[in-house]
Amino acid sequence: MARRFKDFGSPKPKDPVEFDLHGEHFVCIPEVQGVVIMEFASASSGENGDAEAAALVENFLQEALEPESFERFQKLRRDKKKIVSIPKTTEIVGWLVEQYTERSEEPRED
């Protein structure tokens, strides 16, 4: 009887994902688990309220950012002088998703 087997291999290590904001440098892990992206995409495509959407973003950022960077990012987002707007946060999360899925987001038609 023929053996049915496939070795899915071991991925090559990737470089960390990094970004700057308000003169601070933030480092993310090189890759997030696929399930993190799938859960984020699935939940964000539904009819969630503002509280659920905020929780999705927080969870994704906590999964993506290195612990020290996440802690500093949280402090920055509470700074009264260095504002990180909702559109800027959305832009950052969108860019991170692009980096982790290795594809650019398609331009949206309004």
C-alpha positions as CSV (number, residue, x, y, z in Angstrom):
1,M,0.0,0.0,0.0
2,A,1.3,3.4,-0.9
3,R,2.3,5.7,2.0
4,R,0.5,9.0,2.1
5,F,2.8,11.4,3.7
6,K,3.9,15.0,3.2
7,D,6.6,16.9,5.1
8,F,5.6,20.5,5.3
9,G,9.2,21.5,6.2
10,S,10.6,24.0,8.6
11,P,10.3,27.7,7.6
12,K,13.4,29.7,7.3
13,P,14.0,32.2,10.1
14,K,12.8,35.7,9.2
15,D,13.9,39.1,10.3
16,P,11.9,41.0,13.0
17,V,9.3,43.5,11.8
18,E,10.1,47.0,13.0
19,F,8.6,50.4,12.9
20,D,9.1,53.9,14.3
21,L,6.5,56.2,15.7
22,H,6.9,59.6,17.5
23,G,10.7,59.0,17.5
24,E,10.5,55.6,19.2
25,H,11.5,52.3,17.7
26,F,9.3,49.3,18.1
27,V,10.2,45.7,17.4
28,C,7.7,42.9,16.5
29,I,8.3,39.2,16.4
30,P,9.4,37.9,13.0
31,E,6.2,35.9,12.5
32,V,2.9,35.4,14.3
33,Q,1.0,32.2,14.3
34,G,-1.3,31.8,11.3
35,V,-4.2,31.4,13.7
36,V,-3.6,34.9,15.1
37,I,-4.0,36.4,11.6
38,M,-7.0,34.2,10.8
39,E,-8.8,35.1,14.1
40,F,-8.1,38.8,13.6
41,A,-9.3,38.7,10.0
42,S,-12.4,36.7,10.8
43,A,-13.4,38.8,13.8
44,S,-12.6,42.1,12.1
45,S,-14.8,41.3,9.1
46,G,-17.9,40.9,11.3
47,E,-20.3,43.4,12.8
48,N,-18.4,44.0,16.0
49,G,-19.0,46.9,18.3
50,D,-16.3,49.4,19.2
51,A,-15.3,47.6,22.3
52,E,-14.9,44.3,20.5
53,A,-12.9,46.0,17.7
54,A,-10.6,47.7,20.3
55,A,-10.0,44.3,22.0
56,L,-9.1,42.7,18.6
57,V,-6.6,45.4,18.0
58,E,-5.1,45.1,21.5
59,N,-4.8,41.3,21.2
60,F,-3.2,41.5,17.8
61,L,-0.7,44.1,18.9
62,Q,0.2,42.1,22.0
63,E,0.8,39.1,19.9
64,A,2.9,40.9,17.4
65,L,5.0,43.3,19.4
66,E,7.9,42.1,21.5
67,P,6.9,42.4,25.2
68,E,9.2,45.5,25.9
69,S,8.0,47.2,22.7
70,F,4.3,46.5,23.6
71,E,4.7,48.0,27.0
72,R,6.3,51.2,25.5
73,F,3.7,51.3,22.8
74,Q,0.9,51.2,25.4
75,K,2.6,54.1,27.3
76,L,2.9,56.1,24.1
77,R,-0.8,55.6,23.3
78,R,-1.6,57.1,26.7
79,D,0.8,60.1,26.3
80,K,-1.1,63.4,26.3
81,K,1.4,65.1,24.0
82,K,2.2,62.4,21.5
83,I,-1.1,61.5,20.0
84,V,-1.6,58.1,18.3
85,S,-5.0,58.5,16.6
86,I,-7.4,55.8,15.7
87,P,-6.6,56.1,12.0
88,K,-2.8,55.9,12.8
89,T,-3.4,52.8,14.9
90,T,-5.4,51.3,12.1
91,E,-2.6,52.1,9.7
92,I,0.0,50.4,11.9
93,V,-2.1,47.3,12.4
94,G,-2.9,47.1,8.6
95,W,0.8,47.4,7.8
96,L,1.7,44.7,10.3
97,V,-0.9,42.4,8.8
98,E,0.7,43.1,5.3
99,Q,4.1,42.2,6.7
100,Y,2.9,39.0,8.3
101,T,0.9,37.8,5.3
102,E,3.6,39.0,2.9
103,R,1.2,40.8,0.6
104,S,0.0,44.3,0.3
105,E,-3.5,45.3,1.0
106,E,-5.5,46.0,-2.1
107,P,-6.6,49.6,-2.6
108,R,-10.2,50.0,-1.4
109,E,-12.9,51.6,-3.5
110,D,-15.1,54.0,-1.5
